Amino acid sequence: MNPLRLAGVAEVAELLGVSRQQVHRLASREDFPAPVANLVAGRVWLLVEVEQWGREHAGRRPGRPETPKPT
């Protein structure tokens, strides 16, 4: 059995490599997956749909550039 995998704002942010604030901006786009639920704690998405969206938009993700790590 394939378990239903859900993701909140923090998980989506980590998956896409953006801030939580950027997830809220992305969620307002027409091409971003619709949440499956709006809970008191926030929106929840199907992880598989967000992963697919991320693959389709790889390299085109808006947000802050990655901060170089000190060596």
Secondary structure by P-SEA (a helix, b strand, c coil): ccccccccaaaaaaaacccaaaaaaaaaccccccccccccccccccaaaaaaaaaaacccccccccccccc
